């Protein structure tokens, strides 16, 4: 029997537990929301948006005693004006995060399933409103109707038991968490753009903005979407002909004025100032002052529909760059299929097929973007022992994940880190209590008890006394929240001089032109030392280095003036059949020899094999003198013949091999990581465009 205590998420199964006193309900129609909120035998706590449509709002209720929960839910479910009732859940491995269940789910079918069979199955389960999910083959979105006898989690788990279903996920809603909430003030100057030394400033700890501005200060045709809590569009920094493009407030349907509403709606204004503040002779200057601003106010919650709407709005209305200084308020947050597809869609389909440059803040918990930490000392032991961390948005392979460094060219103590970091950018250092603020928990340890060395970020603030500081500016902003729009602005300058670049090429330019700052110190909290660079030029703390606006703009300009072309295409294959040993880490390796030393401009890998469970397999490409690139990870359902093609577009990790010498022995490694199923590698082919 299907259960509702395990959640399918991005090919992984997560354990849930039901909260003891909370539940949610969705009204049949928007106009009856007030009567439902008042008529249910429980206290109505919140209205939770699912996307921006009023009819999708969830009402969160709380009963006074756990024993009252079932009766209250049954009475609510019996109301004719209620369409859907659900428990509120928490993740077992992340008990501080509440999970709300929407009434839609995503299903990916095997390609052998006919339209008729799919429709019959959906009808039998009480699913309606079938919508094609663009960006994922054979995937559809369904609404759970009143005829359904199970909730979306149970339906998804039941579908996962079928051989003709590759994946099934319910749409869940979690709170979003801004990447920074400032607490201390620093000197009011924009040292991070350019400085000539001074107290608290290491040499060259800025991003060389003045030299970049000698080439370009941006172009109105390049639009940067700042997706955040709200943006004060009345601020002098955001005035100018053509400055504002396609504003949208996703907190309300048909609202196109994303202004601050709450006392805490300060974050987006500060981020927008760092990136785009207009050069007008007063106030501050953003790194890309002449580019346009697309201000987007998010709902403050994350679910599949909200992410779809946010990124599709930016794609459809011409965003060149999308800056996101936020993530999920969860220790371990794996993106759903729809969320992965939305980011991929932006990075591939946006800008007339060249892709929007999507930039995410890495986060401020001093934890890996993907990895494990032996946690200890947290208040109430809310986290203890080996704990998995995952920042799903920042870890997406097609985004630019940004960590933070300081005015001393050192790691910002709070900054998240990991193999997924693309570049870093200057920001503040840790003010007191930063982990307490950033995790969303009522207490964590160890806390930073005094401000650490490093200057803060001076940027735009809400006009008047509201905001982070009295007046129209604040000197106390920072975190990876500030580093993220700084990198987004540099990407906008790059596109201003070369609009023909793809999103992947912009990412590559930022990485290749970054300054290799080195921090030999030991992390004061974790005792790690990741301030050096590996053989591929990557540091877990700094990515490929600190973004350099001047070098990046120069590289983009040079590429526009003298584009490289493919001189030769090389193709090699290996059709020697090799048995894949069951449950052995070494697996099998199949070689192809390349004798051309030119740089790689195009790359394609074709893999054909047969295996009784594709979910057991890992497939890696081992390029000469380079770290392995994962082509296929565990979690993909299927069996029998397997045939896939991987290239720079479908597998962005391969972009690390761009411009690398082609010469040497290439290896395809296939590893079976689970017992019980076997298979054989039958063929693989390597195609390179070099020049």
N, C-alpha and C positions, 0 to 999 in steps of 0.2 A: 504494500500500500504506500502511495506517495506521501511524503511528510512535508511539513512546513517549517522545519527547523534546520534545513540545509539550503543554501542559496547558491545557484549557479551564476558564476561571474567570470567572464573572459576565459572560459575553459577550466576554471578552478571551482571547487566546492568549498563554501565557507559555512561555518557553524553559526547558527542563530539561537537566541533564547528570547522568549516572550517577556515583555515587561509585565509587572504584576498589576498595575493600576491604570494603564493607558490604552486607548484604542482610537481609531480614526473612522470617519464616515464621510461619504461624498453625497451631496444632495442631488436629486434628480434634475433640478433646474436651478440656475443661479438665483432666481427670485425667491426661492424657498430656503436659501442658506440661513437667513436670520431666524426663521421659525424652527429649523432643525437645531441650530445652535442653542436656542432657548428651551426647546421641548424635550431634549434628551436628558435622562436622569443621571447626569454627570456634569462636572464643570468643564466648560469649553475653554481651552487654554490658548489655542492659536488657530489661525487659518494658514494652511500650508499650500502654496501654489505648486501645481504640476504643469510646467510650461507657463504660458501667459493667458490661457483661456479660463474665463471665470467659471465655467461649468466643471472644470477639472479640479477645483479647490478641495483639499481635504480639511476637514475639521478635526482637530485633536482634542480628545476629551480625557478627563482623569476622574476616577472614582476615589472615594475616601478610603476604602478598604479593599484588599485583594479579593475577598470573598464576594464583593459586589460586581466584579468585572463581567462575568459571564451573563448575568441577568441584564445588566445595562446594555451589553452588546446585542443580546437577543431582542430586547425591546426596541433598540434603535434599528435593527435589521428588519423588524416587522413594520416599520413605518412606511407608508406608500410613497412618501416624498424622499426616501433615502435609496440611493442606487447601489451603494457598496459600503461594507463595514469590514474592518480588518484590525487585527492585533497590531500593536507597535512592538518592534523587535529591537534587540541589541546584538551586535556581533560578539560572540563568545571571546574571541581573541582581542577585542577592542571594546570593552564594556562601556566606555565613555561615549560611544557613538550610537545614537538612536537611528533606526532604519524604519522608514515609513513606506508602506506598500501602495503603489498606484494600481489602477485597474487595467493596465495594458502590459503586454509581454511581446518579446521578439523571438521568432522561431526561424532557424535555418535548416532547410530540408536537404536531403541528398538530391543530387541532380536527376536521379531516376524517378522521383515522385512526380506524378502527373498533376495537372491543375485540378482535375476532378477528385482525385484521392485526397489532395490537400484540403479542398473545400469540404469534403465529407468529414474528415477528421476534425476540422475546426468547428463544424456544426455540432458534431457529437459532444464536443467538450464545452459547448456554450460560448464559442469565440466568434466575434463579429468584426465588422469594419476593417477588413483586410487591406493593408497598405504595403506596397513594395518598399523595402529598405534599400535605397540607392547607395551603392558603395560596397555591398556584400552580396555575393551570388546566392540566389535561391533563398533569400531571407525576407521575412514578412513581419509586419507589426499587427497585432490583434488587440481588440478591446474585449475584456471579459464582460459578458452580458449577465442579466439577471437569471438567465436560464442555466448558467454554470452552477454546478454543485460543489465546486472547490475554488479556493482562492488562487491567485496567479502563481504563488510559489509552488503549491501542490501540483497545479497543472504543468508548470515547467518541469518539475521533477518527474512527473508521470511521462511527459514527452521524451525526456532524456533516457528513459528505459527502452525506447523504440530504436530499431536499427536504421529506420529511414529518416531519423532526425539527428542532425549533426550537433545542434546546440539549441537550447531554449533558456531564455532569461526573463524574469519579471522585471518591470520597471520599478526601481526603488528610489526613494527620495532621502537624501541626507543633507544636513546643514552644510553650507559652504563656509570656509574659514579664510578670512583675509590673511595674507602672508605677513602682515606686520601691523602692530598697534603701538605707536610711539609713546614713550614715557619720559624722556629727558630732552633737554635743549642743548644745542651746540652752536658754534659760531655761525652767524648768518652770512655765509658766502658759498658760492658754487665752485668750490675747489675741485670737485669731481670732474668738471668739464675741462678746466685748465688752471694750473697754478704755477707759480715760480718759487715755490718753497715757503717755509715758515714753520712755526711750532706745530707739531703733530702731523706734519706732512712729509712722507718719504719722497725721495726724488722719483719723478715720473709716475706718481700714483694716480694721475688723472688719465683721461681717455683721449687727449690730444684733439679736443674739439676745435680750437682756433685754426689749426692747420687744415682740418677737414673743411671748415667754413670758407677757407680760401678757395676751395673747389666748388662747394655747394652748401647752401643753407637749407636745402630741401626744395620741394616743388609741390604746388597745390594738387597736382594730379596724383600724388602719392598720398593715400588715405590710411591713417593709423586708427584702428578701432581700439579704444580703451574700454574693456569690459570690467565693470567694477560696481561698487555700491551706489554711486551717484556722482555727478560732476556739476559743479557750480558754474553754469554757462554765463552767469552775469559777471564773472571775474574778468578784469581788464586783460589778463593773459590770454583769453580765448576769443578776443574780438578781432575782426578783420574780414575783408571781403573773401568769401569762399572758405572761411576757416572751418565752419561746422558743416558736416555732411551726414545725412541720414541718421539723426538721433533717434533713440528708442528707449523706452522704459518698460522692461519686461515684468515689472511688478504689477502692472495693470494692462488690460487689453486696450489696444488702440490709444496708447499714451506715448507721445513723441517728445516729451520734455523731461529728460532724466535728471531732474534737479534733486538736491538733498531734501529729505523729508524729516528724518530723525536726527536727533542730536549727534548720533554716532556716524552719520553719513559723510565722512571726511576723507576717506581713503582715496577714492577715485580722483578727486580734485588734485591731491598731492601727486598721484601717479601721472596724471595728464600734464601737470606742470613740468615734471622732470623730462617728459618726452617732447612736448609740443608747445610750450608757452611761447606766445608770439613775440617777435622782436619789435617792440614799439617805443623804445626809449624810456620805459619805466618798468618796474617790477623785475621779473627774472626772464631768462631766455632758456627755452628747452633745447635739447640737443638737435632737434629737427624743427626749427621755428617756422619755416615756410611750408611745411607739410600740413595737410588737412586732418581734422579730428572728427572721428565718428564716435560720439559718446554713447555708451550702452550701459544702462543700469540693470544689473541682474536681480533676480528675485531673492537671492540670499540662500536658495536651496538648490541642490543638484539632483536632477533626475534625467532620464533619457530625453524626454520631450523638451526640457529646458535647454539642454545642450544642443539638441537639434535646432531649435528655434534661434538660439544665440548665434551659432556659427553659420547657419543658412542665411540669416539676415545679413551678416557681414559679407558672406560670399556674394549674395545676390545684389548687394548695393555697392560693390566695388572696393571693398577693403583690400589694401595691399599688404598690411601687417596687422596682426591681431595680438594685443598685449593683455595677458591674464595674470594679474598679481594675486592669485588665490589658488586654493585647492580644496579637497574634501577635509572636513574636520574628523579625520579618522587616521589611526596609526597605520592601518593596512587597507588601502582602497584600490581595488582592481577595476579598471574601466569595463563597462558593459560593452557588448557588441555594438550597440547603437552609438555609444560615446566614442569608441575607437573609430567607428566609421565616420562620425561627424568630423573628428580631427583630421582623419585621412582625406576626407572630402575637401576640407578647406585647403589642405596642403597640396592637393593634386588638381582640383577642379577650379579653385578660385583664380582670379586674375586671368580669365580666358584660357584656363588650362595650364598656366605657368605656376599656379599655386600661391596661396596666401602664406606669408611668413608668420608662423604661429609661435609665440614666445610665452613661456610660463616661468613663474618664479619657482625656485626649487623648494622653498619652505624654510621655516625658522626653528626647527627642533633639534638641530645638530645631530641628525640621524640620517641613515642612508636613504636615498631615493628608492633603492631596492636592496634589501639585505636583512641580516639578523643582528641583534644586539642582545647581550646578556644584561637585562635590565635589573636594577636593584636600587633600593632607597626611595622609591616613589611613595608619596603619601598614600596611606591606606593600602599599599601594595597593589594599586590599581593595575600596574604592570610589573611583572616579576619573572625572572628567568629568561630563557631564550624567547625573544619576541621578534616576529617578522614585521618589517616596515616596508611599505610600498606607497609611493606618491604616484598614483596612476596617471594623472595628467602630465606631470613633469617627465615621467618615464616613457611616454609615448615616443616611438622612434622618429617620428616626423616633426616633432616640435623642437624648439631651441630651449633647453632647460638652463636657467641662469642661477648661479650661486653668487655669494657676496664676498668681496674682499674689502679691506679697510683703507683709510688714508695712509696707513703705514705699509701698504702692500702685503698685508697678512690676511689669513683667513678670518672672516667675521665669525666670532665664537658661536653664534646661533645657526650659521648657515648649514642647510642640508648639503649632502655630498654624495658622490657615487660615480659609477661608470657612465651614468646617463647624463651627467653634466656636460653641456656643450661649451660654454664660456662663463666667465665671471665678470662682474662689474663692480665699481666702487660703491660702497654704502657706508652706513655707520657700523659701530661695534655694539656689543650687547649692553643695553641699559639694565638696571636692576630688575629682577623678576621676569625676564623675558620668556623663560619656558613656562612659567605660570600663566602668562597671558596667551601664549601661542597655541597651547595644546587643547584648550577648551575644557580642561579638567579643573576641579576645585583645588588642586594642589599637586605639585610635582616636585621631584628632587633629582639631582641637586639644582638649586636656583643660583643665578648670578646675583650676588648680594651687593655688588658695587659696579659702577660703570667701568668698562674696559677701555683701553686707549684706542682712540680713533674719532675723527670728526663726524658730525652728523650731516644730513642732507638738507639743504635750504631749498624750499620749493613753494609752490602756490598753496594757499589755504583758502577756506571758505571766506567770502567777503564779510567783514565785520567781526564781531566778537565770537561768533560761532566757529567751530573748527578746533584744530589742535592747539592754536595759540590765538591770543587777541590780535586783531588786525587781519590783513589779507595774505600773510605769509607765515610759514613756520620754519624753524631751524632744527626741528627735532624729528624729522622723518627719517626712514631708513629701512632696514631689513631687505630681504630678497625682493620685497614689494617694490622698492625703489630701484634696485639693480635691473629688474625685468623691463620696465619702460625705457630705461636708459639704453639697453641693448635693442629694444624695439625701435627706438629713434635712430640708432646707428644703421639698422637694417633699412629704415626709410631713406636715409641719406644715400645708401648704396643703390637703392632702386631709383633714386632721383637722377643719378648719373648713368644708370644702365637699367632701364625698365624691362629689358628683354630677358633678364636673368630669371631662372626658375627659383622657387622657394628653396629647393635643395642646394642650388648653386649659391644663394645668399648665405645659407647656413655654412657651407663649405668655406666661403670667403671669410666670414667672421672667425671661423676656427683657425684658418691658415694664417691670418694676419694678427692674431691675438699675441699679446706680450707674455712671455713665459716668466711670470713672477714666481719666486720660490720662497717658501716659508718653511725653514728647517725646524720650527718649534714643535712641541708636543701639545696635542689638544688637552686643555686643562680638565675637561670633563671625562673624556673617554680614553685618554692616554695614547691616542693614535698619532701617526706622523704620515700624512698623505700630501704634504706640500711639495713633493718632487714629481717628476714626470716619467712615465714608463717608455718603453721602446717605440710606441706609437705617438709619443709626444703628448700623452694625456695624463692629467692629474685628477685624482678623485675629489680634491678640494676645489680646484680651479678650472676643471675641464681642459680645454686646449690653451687656456691662458686668459688674461684680462683683455677685454675688447679694446681695440685701438681704432678709433673712428677714422683717423687720417689714413692709416695703412689700408683699411677696408675700402674706403672710397677710392683710393688710388688703384687698388686691385680691380675694383669693378669698372673703373674708367678705362684701364688698360685692356680689360677683357672686351669692352665695347669697341675699342679702337682696332684691336687686332685679335679677333676671335680665332681660337685654335680649331682646326678641322681634323677629322680623322684621316690619317694617311693610309693606313692599312687595317684590314679586318683579319683577325687570326681566329681560326677555329680548330679545336682539338677535341677528341672524344676517347672514351675508354668503355668498351663493351664487354670487358671480362666480367663474367658473373662471379659474385662473391657472396658467400653465405654470411648473414649478419648474426653473430653469436648472441644467444639469448642472455639478457641481463648481465652484460659485461661492459665495463666502463670504456675499455679501449676501442671496442667496435671494430670496424674494418675501414681501411683507407685505400683509396684508388687514385693513382697519380696521372697527371698530364704534364708533359714537359713543354715549356714555351721558351723560344730562343730569341725573341725580339726584345730589345731593351728600352723601347720608347714608352712614354707614359700612357697610362690607361685613361681613356676618355669615355669609353662605353664598356659595359660588362654585362654578360648574360650567362646564367648557369641553368642547364636543363638536367633534371634528375628523374630517373625512372627506376622503380623498384617494386617489389611485391612483398607484402607483410600482412599478417593476420590481425594486427592492431596498430594502426598508425600512431595512436596515442602513446605507445612505448618509445617512440623514436625521437632522436635528436640528430639533425643533419647540419654539419658545419663545413665551411669552406676555409681551407688553410692556404693563404697566399704566401709566396716566398718572403721570408723575413718580416712577416706581419702577424699580428695576433689573430686567432680564429674569428670568423664571423658566423654567428648562428643564423642559418637559413630557415630551419624548422624546429620548433620547440615542442615539448610534450603538451598534450591537451587537445590536439586536433583529432576529432573522431573519424573513424573510417577503417576499412579493411580491404584487402585485395590489391589490385594494381594501383600504383601511385605514380602520377606524372605531374610535375610542377616545374614552372620556369620562374627564375628569380632574376631581378635586375635592379638598377638604381631606383626605379619608381616603385616597384612592389616591395622592395626590401631596402629601405634607406640606410640600414647599417652598412651595406656594401659601399656607400659613398666614402667610407674611410679609405677605400682603395683607389679613389680617384687620383689620377696623376702619379700614382706609384709605378715604378718600373715593372713591366710585364714579365721580364725574364726570370726564369727559375722553374722549379718543380711545384706545381699546384696539386693539392690533395683535397679530395672530397671524403669526409669522414662521416660514417653513419654508425650511431650508437643505439643499442637497445637497452633501455634503463629499467625494465620491469620484467619479471619472470612470467613464463607461460605462453608466449607467442614468438614465432620465428618468421624469418623472411630472407630475401635475397636482393642484393643490389645488382641490377641488370645492365644499367647504362647511365653514363653522365657525359655532358658535353659542355665545354667552356668556349664562349665566343667573346673576343676582346676587340674593341676599336681603339687603336693606338695612334698617337701623333705627338 
